[in-house]
Amino acid sequence: MGLNHLPSGRFAANAAWLAVQVMAHNLARWTTRIGLREPVSTTKTLRRRFFSLPGRITRKARRLTLHLPQDWPWQNQFSNALARLRALPLPS
């Protein structure tokens, strides 16, 4: 998933790549557990279904709208996960 850039020969570059990979992994696990309420889902599945989403964001009257494809099979699952994640309280 991006670790093919290691080792670069520079410690700072390796540390940055590793930190980014850890954050991406944790974000994928967090999305699966809290948003989708599934115990385990592979990163490949998340990337195929949700992260490479073929949609369009438009703005009208200062509101953002996400337009999803008509026959997208995971539209309900995505909408439910998005609603759950948006309902989380913001950290103070």
C-alpha positions in Angstrom: 0.0 0.0 0.0 2.8 2.5 -0.4 5.5 0.7 1.5 7.1 -0.1 -1.8 8.9 3.2 -1.4 10.8 1.9 1.6 13.8 2.0 2.2 14.6 5.3 0.7 18.0 5.7 2.3 16.9 8.7 4.4 15.5 8.1 7.8 13.1 11.1 7.8 11.6 9.9 4.5 11.1 6.4 5.8 9.5 7.7 9.0 7.1 9.9 7.0 6.0 7.1 4.8 5.5 4.8 7.7 3.5 7.4 9.6 1.2 8.1 6.6 0.7 4.3 6.2 -0.2 3.9 9.8 -2.7 6.7 9.7 -4.3 5.3 6.5 -4.6 1.8 8.1 -6.2 3.2 11.2 -8.6 5.3 9.2 -9.7 2.3 7.2 -10.2 0.2 10.4 -12.1 3.1 12.1 -14.4 3.5 9.1 -15.1 -0.2 9.0 -15.9 -0.6 12.7 -17.8 2.6 13.4 -19.2 3.6 10.0 -20.0 0.3 8.5 -20.4 -1.7 11.7 -18.6 -4.7 10.3 -16.0 -6.5 12.4 -13.5 -7.0 9.6 -13.2 -5.7 6.0 -10.1 -5.7 3.9 -8.6 -2.5 2.7 -9.0 -3.7 -0.9 -12.8 -4.0 -0.3 -13.0 -0.6 1.2 -11.0 0.9 -1.7 -13.1 -0.8 -4.3 -16.5 0.0 -2.8 -16.1 3.4 -1.1 -12.7 5.1 -1.4 -12.8 5.2 -5.2 -16.3 6.4 -5.3 -17.5 7.6 -8.7 -19.5 10.6 -7.5 -19.7 14.3 -8.0 -19.9 17.1 -5.4 -21.8 20.2 -6.4 -22.5 23.5 -4.6 -25.8 25.3 -4.8 -27.1 28.0 -2.4 -24.0 27.5 -0.2 -24.8 23.8 0.3 -22.7 20.9 -0.8 -24.4 18.0 -2.4 -22.9 14.6 -3.2 -24.4 13.0 -6.4 -23.9 9.2 -6.5 -24.4 6.9 -9.5 -27.9 5.7 -10.1 -27.3 1.9 -10.0 -24.4 1.9 -7.5 -24.9 -1.3 -5.4 -23.5 0.1 -2.1 -25.4 3.4 -2.0 -27.5 2.5 1.0 -24.5 1.1 2.9 -22.5 4.3 2.1 -25.3 6.6 3.1 -25.9 4.8 6.4 -22.1 4.8 7.2 -21.9 8.5 6.3 -24.8 9.3 8.6 -23.3 7.3 11.5 -19.9 9.1 11.1 -21.5 12.5 10.9 -23.5 11.8 14.1 -20.3 11.3 16.1 -19.6 14.1 18.6 -16.8 16.4 17.8 -13.8 16.3 20.2 -13.6 19.2 22.5 
